[in-house]
Amino acid sequence: MDILHLTHQFAPETRGGVESYLADIVQAQRRAGADVQVLTGSHAGWPTPGFEQLVVDGVPVHRLHRDDLYFDLYSKCWHPGVVALLDAFLERHRPGVVHIHQWIRLTANLVETVQRHGIAAVVTLHDYHASCPRAFRLRPDGSACFAPLGVEACLSCVPRYGHETGTELREGIELFGDRMRQELLAADAVLVGVGATADLVATTLGIDRSRLRVLGLGYRRRFPGQPPLDGQRPDEPLRFAFWGGVARHKGVGVLLAAWRRLCAERPGQPLELHVLGGFATPELERELRALGDGLPVTFHGPFHTDALRTLRPHVGVFPSTCLETFGIVLDECRELGLPCIVADRGALADRAGAGGLRVPAGDAGALAAAMRRFGEEPGLWQQLRDQAPPPSVDIETHVATLEQIYADAAVARREAGPRAADPTLLARHVALLLRQRESALIRLPMGEVGR
């Protein structure tokens, strides 16, 4: 079967959990005989929408660049130029199934667009974007949000430019919710990594929980045939490590605040902290480096997982402040034989099992106390290691399950036939786009108009 994956970002531009998972299943699908391609969004805008053609590890990658500003915002989620490019791409390539991993940086009507061509659309929800205009169900004050998507809950929280009218904001929130709800209801299959994520998405979007199928992500063993790492040796420092995409919601700022506290409490004790991963923005990099100034912390930047065995950390620390939805880093921890410390939110708290310590999200003091325990309780490290659950199902088994899901979806789509676009939602997108234009134009001095 010919498979097209749609995602918001992909290597080599970015490397994170979704990119890692997608790269693994793409290669496994190719080994199984499928013709696989990836169509990805990009952080970089172009003067006009268009594709950049790449080949990444033998896989054709079509990187789509949008032509507008602030295109990650919920209020810019629909883009007619992207729809036109995707229409032409689907007509030219005619994949047997399209697997959608994210709408961000592409357009909000991916399922609708794919199904108009009579092609099956399978969705994997890697985060809470479909149920949250802020994407991560994390309010500006850092608190987690469990409220239904709607004007009442979201109006005070959505990201904004600052000049929008109340009508524009309300219409944007309502349209975003209606579009995402329709996308999930219309998809030929919707997959979610853990049950807690499925429960929250269904509740907050107001859709039947039976629409969402729980399917844990497959995990390609990073270190096949290699033994787990050893614990701390008598002649070396106790090493903590965070790895993955270094974004604000990953809690690295909280980690550095906890680290400063721990180092102040334990002067002279041999301790190391390692942060592996690319920074989401230059501003965040400057902020985090300032927080780590004068501390025994190393920022490694973009990395390959082989670096973890070379580094030999003793504890993985993942203090996300958002509601994570899976966390492949925990599978890497388990394969390496490392205990972990995680925040008590979302899938990380569920998946850590007895192999990790949980701390309140955003609480630097509690995180410092948990890290301190590894230096004060000699048996803790081995106890957590022994109790950790095994890594997730191997990638080949996972891909075989996906293959059956694809086949069933393709049959269902052939029987249903091509799907017509929803003219009402299309008209609402156009109306909102015009309202956004006017609310921006009204800020220009009249003397500037026409120059």
WOSUL-V803309 format. One record per helix or strand of 2 or more residues. SS is the DSSP state (helix for helix, strand for strand). FROM is the first residue (numbers start at 1). TO is the last residue. If there is no record, write none. Layout:
# WOSUL-V803309
ss=SS from=FROM to=TO
ss=SS from=FROM to=TO
This chain:
# WOSUL-V803309
ss=strand from=2 to=7
ss=helix from=17 to=31
ss=strand from=35 to=40
ss=strand from=50 to=56
ss=strand from=59 to=65
ss=helix from=74 to=76
ss=helix from=80 to=93
ss=strand from=97 to=100
ss=helix from=110 to=116
ss=strand from=120 to=125
ss=helix from=129 to=131
ss=helix from=151 to=154
ss=helix from=166 to=186
ss=strand from=189 to=192
ss=helix from=195 to=205
ss=helix from=209 to=211
ss=strand from=212 to=214
ss=strand from=238 to=243
ss=helix from=248 to=250
ss=helix from=252 to=265
ss=strand from=271 to=276
ss=helix from=282 to=291
ss=strand from=297 to=301
ss=helix from=306 to=311
ss=strand from=315 to=318
ss=helix from=328 to=336
ss=strand from=339 to=343
ss=helix from=346 to=355
ss=strand from=356 to=359
ss=helix from=364 to=376
ss=helix from=380 to=387
ss=helix from=395 to=416
ss=helix from=423 to=441
ss=helix from=446 to=448
